Amino acid sequence: MNTHRTGAGRLPYLILLGLAFAVVLGTPLVLHVREEPGPTAEGAPTPSNLPEKTLTILSVHSDTIRYEFERAFSQWTAQTQGYTVKVNWLDLGGTTQATKALLDRFKQTPDGVDIDIFFGGGVDPYLELARRDLLEPVDVPADILDPIPQSFSGMDIYDPQHRWFGAALSGFGIMFNHPVLQMLKLPEPVEWADMGRPEYFTWVAAADPRQSGSMHTMYEIILQAYGWEKGWEVVASMGANCRGFTNNASDVPKDVSTGEAAVGMAIDFYALQAVAEVGDNRLEFRLPPKLTVVSPDAMGVLKGAPHPELAKLFVQFVLSERAQKLWILNPGTPGGPSRYLLGRLSVIPDLTKKYEADAFVHLDPFAFGGIQLNSDLTSRRWRILNDLFGACIIDVQDKLAAAWNVVRRLPAEDPRRAELFKPFVSEKELMDLSGAPWDDPSVRAQTISRWAADASARYRRLKEAN
């Protein structure tokens, strides 16, 4: 559910936008589907008389991804191995729930859980599974693995011991609406800090990082990319420009696509699906150069897999150029998905250039020079950062926005502008509190209460700046 508040003057804008977008946005936002699959460059239709093998895959991916990869893998095995493959897809909830369920099953049966592969869910679950020795190494042929960088910007794309592999990449960036920016005479955002510009007041979309892990990651990226002092200024000024915070990261592209917001923080697969529906002449998704992170969305063969050789073949297939094209190409194009647009980032550099004519995804994440995210730091301060965001930005957003609406009219060099977005705690103080002290309920409650009181007092005082 959205928690937007309405900004002054918003209604006339929305009426104009409703007229301008009536044709494009008159239908619900859904994934693009071709009713009649086109031919692919991967060979003739699969013969119907081949034997069939079964593979069991636990996945947090959407049904669209499951459909396209099962179809393509079965077609490939029919052509190269002489059999088709039926995938038994298991759905145990989102990443957190699926990982917990998987670990619980391994506690009951340590030698195997009758599941061949875990597919999707980022990289953190696979780091934990590898640490517990619950993944089987896969020997991937050099002609498949060599085009894929083992690491990028300090982050592994696949495990050096070959226990897990990035099947696709996830990019965190900025989504914006061209017609809205043009109507408001606003510049296109290039980096995170642009969303804190005074002109963007009430036109920024974001989700509550306490409710959305991907949104929390974007806030953490900003803090590490700019450094603590500047990073907090960026995060706080963006928060001041928001009309409120949604609970789900997937709501942000919807708000931007409908013109409820001009710009927003987004993860690639939500943003690119919206672009596919509305059109890249209206919407754009951008990775801030040298200020963001591209992380792997992994897969791995589980310990005790009932069909280990077939499972390893699936991993090899997903890493191949033939399968990687499924992420980036338009449906029905040669070698592309047959029905559904997937719109993800490939782990093979320059693949978008190679297939530019048929590609929907034109972003090459390896060209953006991402930052090296300190994952240990991220993990250690996850809880306390959420509490800080809540106390000083989200839960007092109305007071922050009211103060910003006054202060943003002051000259840029006025010290009150800098004071508004000054951190309420130093990074060292925050880290000293994280961990054991933050596990003490009384310490946590008293500190959060103090932060909230300090924030409210500052915002009230600066609201009277003129």
C-alpha positions as CSV (number, residue, x, y, z in Angstrom):
1,M,0.0,0.0,0.0
2,N,1.3,3.5,-0.8
3,T,1.7,6.0,1.9
4,H,2.0,9.0,-0.3
5,R,0.8,12.4,0.8
6,T,-0.4,14.8,-1.8
7,G,1.9,17.7,-2.8
8,A,0.6,21.2,-3.4
9,G,-0.4,21.7,-7.0
10,R,-0.3,18.0,-7.8
11,L,-3.9,17.6,-9.1
12,P,-3.6,19.8,-12.2
13,Y,-0.4,18.0,-13.1
14,L,-2.0,14.6,-12.8
15,I,-5.0,15.7,-14.9
16,L,-2.6,16.8,-17.7
17,L,-0.6,13.6,-17.3
18,G,-3.8,11.5,-17.4
19,L,-4.7,13.0,-20.7
20,A,-1.2,12.7,-22.1
21,F,-0.8,9.0,-21.0
22,A,-4.4,7.8,-21.6
23,V,-3.5,5.6,-24.5
24,V,-0.3,4.2,-23.2
25,L,-1.3,3.7,-19.6
26,G,-4.9,2.6,-20.0
27,T,-4.1,-1.0,-19.3
28,P,-2.6,-2.6,-16.2
29,L,1.1,-3.0,-15.9
30,V,1.9,-6.6,-16.9
31,L,4.7,-8.5,-18.5
32,H,4.9,-8.5,-22.2
33,V,3.6,-11.7,-23.7
34,R,3.6,-13.0,-27.3
35,E,0.5,-15.2,-27.9
36,E,2.2,-16.8,-30.9
37,P,5.8,-17.8,-30.2
38,G,8.2,-17.0,-33.0
39,P,10.9,-19.3,-34.4
40,T,14.3,-19.3,-32.7
41,A,17.7,-19.8,-34.1
42,E,18.3,-22.7,-31.8
43,G,17.0,-25.4,-34.2
44,A,13.9,-27.2,-35.2
45,P,11.0,-28.0,-32.9
46,T,11.7,-30.7,-30.3
47,P,10.7,-34.2,-31.4
48,S,7.8,-35.7,-29.4
49,N,9.2,-39.2,-29.1
50,L,12.3,-38.5,-26.9
51,P,12.7,-39.9,-23.4
52,E,12.1,-37.4,-20.6
53,K,14.1,-36.7,-17.5
54,T,13.0,-34.8,-14.4
55,L,14.9,-32.0,-12.5
56,T,13.8,-30.5,-9.2
57,I,14.5,-26.8,-8.8
58,L,13.8,-24.6,-5.8
59,S,13.4,-21.1,-7.2
60,V,12.3,-17.6,-6.1
61,H,12.1,-16.6,-9.8
62,S,8.9,-15.6,-11.5
63,D,6.8,-18.1,-13.5
64,T,7.9,-16.2,-16.7
65,I,11.6,-17.0,-16.0
66,R,10.8,-20.6,-15.1
67,Y,8.8,-21.1,-18.3
68,E,11.5,-19.7,-20.6
69,F,14.4,-21.5,-19.0
70,E,12.7,-24.8,-18.8
71,R,11.6,-24.6,-22.4
72,A,15.1,-23.6,-23.6
73,F,16.9,-26.1,-21.5
74,S,14.7,-29.0,-22.6
75,Q,15.1,-27.9,-26.3
76,W,18.9,-27.8,-25.8
77,T,19.0,-31.3,-24.2
78,A,16.8,-32.7,-26.9
79,Q,19.3,-31.4,-29.5
80,T,22.5,-32.3,-27.7
81,Q,21.7,-35.1,-25.2
82,G,18.8,-37.0,-26.9
83,Y,16.2,-36.4,-24.1
84,T,13.8,-33.7,-22.9
85,V,13.6,-32.3,-19.4
86,K,10.6,-31.7,-17.2
87,V,11.3,-29.3,-14.3
88,N,9.6,-29.8,-11.0
89,W,9.6,-26.2,-9.7
90,L,9.4,-25.7,-5.9
91,D,8.0,-22.5,-4.4
92,L,8.7,-22.0,-0.7
93,G,8.2,-18.2,-0.6
94,G,10.6,-15.3,-1.0
95,T,14.3,-15.5,-0.6
96,T,14.4,-15.4,3.2
97,Q,11.6,-18.0,3.6
98,A,13.0,-20.3,0.9
99,T,16.5,-20.2,2.4
100,K,15.2,-20.8,5.9
101,A,13.1,-23.7,4.7
102,L,16.1,-25.2,2.8
103,L,18.4,-25.0,5.8
104,D,15.7,-26.5,8.0
105,R,15.4,-29.5,5.6
106,F,19.1,-30.0,5.7
107,K,19.0,-30.1,9.5
108,Q,16.6,-33.0,9.2
109,T,18.4,-34.8,6.3
110,P,22.0,-33.6,6.1
111,D,22.9,-35.8,3.2
112,G,20.3,-34.3,0.8
113,V,16.8,-32.9,0.6
114,D,15.6,-34.3,-2.7
115,I,16.2,-31.0,-4.5
116,D,18.7,-30.6,-7.3
117,I,19.2,-26.8,-7.6
118,F,18.5,-23.6,-5.8
119,F,17.9,-20.9,-8.5
120,G,17.7,-17.1,-7.8
121,G,17.6,-15.0,-4.6
122,G,20.7,-12.9,-4.9
123,V,24.0,-14.1,-3.6
124,D,23.8,-14.0,0.2
125,P,21.9,-17.4,0.5
126,Y,24.6,-19.1,-1.5
127,L,27.4,-17.6,0.6
128,E,25.6,-19.2,3.6
129,L,25.1,-22.5,1.8
130,A,28.7,-22.7,0.7
131,R,29.8,-21.9,4.3
132,R,27.8,-24.9,5.5
133,D,29.2,-27.1,2.7
134,L,25.8,-27.6,1.2
135,L,26.6,-26.9,-2.4
136,E,28.2,-29.2,-5.0
137,P,31.1,-27.8,-7.1
138,V,30.4,-27.7,-10.9
139,D,33.0,-28.1,-13.5
140,V,32.0,-25.7,-16.2
141,P,33.8,-26.0,-19.6
142,A,36.2,-23.3,-20.4
143,D,34.5,-22.1,-23.5
144,I,31.4,-21.3,-21.4
145,L,33.1,-19.9,-18.3
146,D,36.0,-17.9,-19.8
147,P,33.8,-15.1,-21.2
148,I,32.4,-14.4,-17.7
149,P,34.6,-12.4,-15.3
150,Q,35.2,-14.2,-12.0
151,S,34.8,-10.9,-10.1
152,F,33.9,-7.3,-10.8
153,S,34.5,-4.2,-8.7
154,G,35.5,-6.5,-5.8
155,M,32.4,-8.7,-5.9
156,D,32.5,-12.3,-7.1
157,I,30.4,-13.1,-10.1
158,Y,30.9,-16.7,-9.4
159,D,32.5,-18.6,-6.5
160,P,36.2,-19.3,-7.1
161,Q,35.6,-22.9,-5.9
162,H,32.7,-23.2,-8.4
163,R,30.1,-23.9,-5.7
164,W,27.7,-21.2,-7.0
165,F,27.5,-19.0,-10.1
166,G,25.8,-15.8,-11.0
167,A,23.0,-16.6,-13.5
168,A,22.2,-13.0,-14.1
169,L,23.2,-9.6,-12.6
170,S,21.0,-7.2,-10.6
171,G,21.6,-3.5,-11.0
172,F,20.4,-0.7,-8.6
173,G,19.7,2.6,-10.2
174,I,17.4,5.5,-11.0
175,M,14.2,5.3,-13.0
176,F,12.6,8.5,-14.5
177,N,9.7,9.6,-16.6
178,H,10.6,11.7,-19.6
179,P,7.2,13.5,-20.2
180,V,6.9,14.4,-16.5
181,L,10.4,15.9,-16.4
182,Q,9.8,17.8,-19.6
183,M,6.5,19.1,-18.3
184,L,8.1,20.2,-15.0
185,K,11.2,21.5,-16.8
186,L,13.4,19.4,-14.6
187,P,16.8,17.9,-15.7
188,E,17.3,14.2,-16.1
189,P,18.9,12.6,-13.0
190,V,22.4,11.2,-13.6
191,E,23.5,10.3,-10.1
192,W,21.8,9.6,-6.7
193,A,22.4,13.1,-5.5
194,D,20.3,14.6,-8.3
195,M,17.2,13.2,-6.6
196,G,17.9,15.5,-3.7
197,R,17.8,18.6,-5.8
198,P,15.3,21.3,-4.6
199,E,13.5,21.2,-7.9
200,Y,12.4,17.6,-7.3
201,F,10.4,18.5,-4.2
202,T,7.4,16.0,-3.9
203,W,8.4,14.3,-7.2
204,V,10.6,11.4,-5.9
205,A,9.4,7.9,-5.3
206,A,11.1,5.5,-2.8
207,A,10.1,2.6,-0.6
208,D,10.6,2.1,3.2
209,P,14.0,0.3,3.6
210,R,12.6,-1.4,6.8
211,Q,10.1,-3.2,4.5
212,S,12.2,-3.7,1.4
213,G,15.6,-5.4,1.4
214,S,16.5,-4.1,-2.1
215,M,15.6,-0.5,-1.1
216,H,17.8,-0.9,2.0
217,T,20.6,-2.0,-0.2
218,M,20.3,1.1,-2.3
219,Y,20.5,3.4,0.8
220,E,23.6,1.5,1.9
221,I,25.1,1.8,-1.6
222,I,24.6,5.6,-1.4
223,L,26.2,5.8,2.0
224,Q,29.3,3.8,0.9
225,A,29.5,5.5,-2.5
226,Y,29.6,9.0,-1.2
227,G,31.0,8.5,2.3
228,W,29.0,8.9,5.5
229,E,28.6,12.7,5.7
230,K,27.8,13.3,2.0
231,G,25.9,10.0,1.8
232,W,23.6,11.0,4.6
233,E,23.0,14.3,3.0
234,V,22.0,12.5,-0.2
235,V,19.7,10.1,1.5
236,A,18.0,12.7,3.7
237,S,17.5,15.2,0.8
238,M,15.9,12.4,-1.3
239,G,13.7,11.6,1.7
240,A,12.7,15.3,1.9
241,N,11.7,15.2,-1.8
242,C,9.5,12.1,-1.4
243,R,5.8,12.3,-1.2
244,G,5.9,9.4,1.2
245,F,7.3,5.9,1.2
246,T,5.7,2.7,-0.2
247,N,6.1,-0.6,1.5
248,N,7.3,-2.5,-1.6
249,A,10.1,-1.7,-4.0
250,S,7.9,-2.9,-6.9
251,D,5.6,0.0,-6.3
252,V,8.2,2.6,-7.2
253,P,8.3,1.8,-10.9
254,K,4.5,1.9,-11.0
255,D,4.4,5.4,-9.5
256,V,7.0,6.6,-11.9
257,S,5.3,5.0,-14.9
258,T,1.9,6.5,-14.1
259,G,3.3,10.0,-13.4
260,E,2.7,9.9,-9.7
261,A,6.4,10.6,-9.4
262,A,9.0,11.9,-11.8
263,V,12.0,9.9,-10.6
264,G,12.6,6.9,-8.2
265,M,15.0,4.4,-6.8
266,A,14.6,1.1,-8.5
267,I,16.2,-2.4,-9.1
268,D,16.7,-3.3,-12.7
269,F,14.1,-6.0,-13.2
270,Y,11.2,-4.0,-11.8
271,A,12.2,-0.9,-13.8
272,L,12.9,-2.6,-17.1
273,Q,9.6,-4.5,-17.0
274,A,7.8,-1.1,-16.6
275,V,9.9,0.4,-19.4
276,A,8.8,-2.6,-21.6
277,E,5.2,-1.8,-21.1
278,V,5.2,2.0,-21.3
279,G,8.0,2.4,-23.8
280,D,11.6,3.7,-23.6
281,N,10.6,7.0,-25.1
282,R,8.6,7.7,-21.9
283,L,10.6,5.8,-19.2
284,E,14.3,5.3,-18.7
285,F,16.4,3.3,-16.2
286,R,19.9,4.5,-15.5
287,L,22.8,3.0,-13.4
288,P,24.7,6.0,-11.8
289,P,28.3,5.7,-13.1
290,K,30.8,4.7,-10.5
291,L,28.2,5.1,-7.8
292,T,26.3,1.8,-7.7
293,V,26.6,-1.9,-7.3
294,V,25.9,-4.7,-9.7
295,S,25.5,-8.0,-7.8
296,P,25.0,-11.6,-9.0
297,D,21.6,-13.4,-8.8
298,A,23.0,-16.8,-8.2
299,M,22.3,-20.5,-8.6
300,G,23.9,-23.7,-7.2
301,V,23.6,-27.5,-7.2
302,L,22.6,-28.6,-3.8
303,K,24.4,-31.3,-1.8
304,G,22.9,-34.7,-2.3
305,A,21.1,-33.6,-5.5
306,P,19.1,-36.6,-6.8
307,H,20.1,-35.9,-10.4
308,P,23.6,-34.4,-10.0
309,E,24.7,-34.7,-13.6
310,L,21.6,-33.2,-15.1
311,A,21.7,-30.4,-12.5
312,K,25.3,-29.6,-13.5
313,L,24.2,-29.6,-17.1
314,F,21.5,-27.0,-16.2
315,V,24.1,-24.7,-14.6
316,Q,26.4,-25.0,-17.6
317,F,23.5,-24.2,-19.9
318,V,22.3,-21.1,-17.9
319,L,25.9,-19.7,-18.1
320,S,26.1,-20.3,-21.9
321,E,25.6,-17.5,-24.4
322,R,22.6,-19.4,-25.7
323,A,20.8,-19.1,-22.3
324,Q,22.2,-15.6,-21.4
325,K,20.4,-14.2,-24.5
326,L,17.1,-15.1,-22.9
327,W,17.7,-12.4,-20.3
328,I,18.3,-9.5,-22.8
329,L,16.5,-10.2,-26.1
330,N,12.9,-9.3,-27.1
331,P,10.4,-12.2,-27.2
332,G,10.2,-13.9,-30.5
333,T,13.5,-12.7,-31.8
334,P,16.1,-15.3,-33.0
335,G,17.5,-17.0,-29.8
336,G,15.3,-14.9,-27.5
337,P,12.6,-16.0,-25.2
338,S,9.6,-17.4,-26.9
339,R,6.8,-15.6,-25.0
340,Y,7.9,-13.5,-22.1
341,L,10.2,-10.5,-21.8
342,L,12.7,-11.2,-19.0
343,G,14.6,-8.0,-19.0
344,R,17.6,-8.9,-16.8
345,L,21.4,-8.1,-17.0
346,S,23.6,-10.8,-18.5
347,V,26.8,-12.0,-16.8
348,I,28.6,-11.9,-20.1
349,P,30.1,-8.5,-20.9
350,D,29.3,-6.9,-24.3
351,L,26.5,-9.4,-25.0
352,T,24.1,-6.5,-25.5
353,K,26.3,-5.0,-28.1
354,K,26.7,-8.3,-29.9
355,Y,22.9,-8.7,-30.2
356,E,22.0,-5.0,-30.2
357,A,19.5,-5.3,-33.1
358,D,17.3,-7.8,-31.2
359,A,18.0,-6.7,-27.6
360,F,15.6,-5.1,-25.3
361,V,18.2,-4.6,-22.6
362,H,20.9,-2.3,-23.7
363,L,22.6,-1.7,-20.4
364,D,26.0,-3.3,-20.0
365,P,26.6,-3.3,-16.2
366,F,30.4,-3.9,-16.7
367,A,30.7,-0.5,-18.4
368,F,29.6,1.4,-15.4
369,G,32.5,0.9,-13.0
370,G,30.6,0.0,-9.9
371,I,31.8,0.6,-6.4
372,Q,33.1,-2.1,-4.2
373,L,30.4,-2.6,-1.5
374,N,31.7,-3.6,1.9
375,S,29.4,-6.6,2.6
376,D,30.7,-7.1,6.2
377,L,29.9,-3.4,7.0
378,T,26.5,-3.8,5.3
379,S,25.6,-6.9,7.4
380,R,26.8,-5.5,10.7
381,R,24.8,-2.3,10.6
382,W,21.6,-3.5,8.7
383,R,19.3,-3.3,11.7
384,I,20.6,-0.1,13.3
385,L,20.6,1.7,9.9
386,N,16.9,0.8,9.4
387,D,16.2,2.2,12.8
388,L,18.1,5.4,12.1
389,F,16.3,5.8,8.7
390,G,13.0,5.3,10.4
391,A,13.6,7.7,13.3
392,C,15.2,10.6,11.4
393,I,13.7,10.4,7.9
394,I,10.7,8.1,7.3
395,D,8.6,8.4,10.5
396,V,9.1,12.2,10.6
397,Q,9.0,12.7,6.8
398,D,6.2,15.3,7.0
399,K,8.3,17.5,9.3
400,L,11.4,16.9,7.2
401,A,9.6,17.9,4.0
402,A,8.0,21.0,5.6
403,A,11.4,22.2,6.7
404,W,12.9,21.5,3.3
405,N,10.1,23.3,1.6
406,V,11.3,26.4,3.5
407,V,15.1,25.9,3.5
408,R,15.3,24.9,-0.2
409,R,14.3,28.5,-1.1
410,L,17.3,29.9,0.7
411,P,20.6,30.6,-1.2
412,A,22.7,27.4,-1.7
413,E,25.4,28.8,0.5
414,D,23.1,29.4,3.4
415,P,24.4,27.3,6.4
416,R,20.9,26.2,7.3
417,R,20.6,24.1,4.1
418,A,23.7,22.1,5.2
419,E,22.4,21.9,8.8
420,L,19.1,20.3,7.6
421,F,20.9,17.3,6.2
422,K,23.7,16.9,8.7
423,P,23.9,13.3,10.2
424,F,22.4,12.8,13.6
425,V,25.2,10.4,14.6
426,S,28.7,9.8,13.3
427,E,29.6,6.6,11.5
428,K,31.9,5.5,14.3
429,E,29.2,6.1,16.9
430,L,26.7,4.1,14.8
431,M,29.1,1.2,14.5
432,D,29.9,1.3,18.2
433,L,26.2,0.9,18.9
434,S,25.6,-1.9,16.4
435,G,25.9,-5.5,17.5
436,A,25.7,-6.2,21.2
437,P,24.6,-2.8,22.4
438,W,21.8,-2.8,19.9
439,D,20.6,-6.2,21.2
440,D,19.7,-4.5,24.5
441,P,16.1,-3.5,24.1
442,S,16.4,-0.5,26.5
443,V,19.5,0.9,24.8
444,R,17.8,0.5,21.4
445,A,14.5,2.1,22.5
446,Q,16.2,5.0,24.3
447,T,18.5,5.8,21.3
448,I,15.7,5.6,18.8
449,S,13.6,7.9,20.9
450,R,16.5,10.4,21.2
451,W,17.1,10.4,17.5
452,A,13.5,11.0,16.7
453,A,13.3,13.8,19.2
454,D,16.4,15.5,17.8
455,A,15.2,15.1,14.3
456,S,11.8,16.6,15.1
457,A,13.3,19.5,17.0
458,R,15.7,20.3,14.2
459,Y,13.1,20.2,11.5
460,R,10.7,22.4,13.5
461,R,13.4,25.0,14.1
462,L,14.5,25.1,10.5
463,K,11.0,25.3,9.2
464,E,11.0,28.8,10.8
465,A,14.2,29.7,9.0
466,N,12.7,32.6,7.1
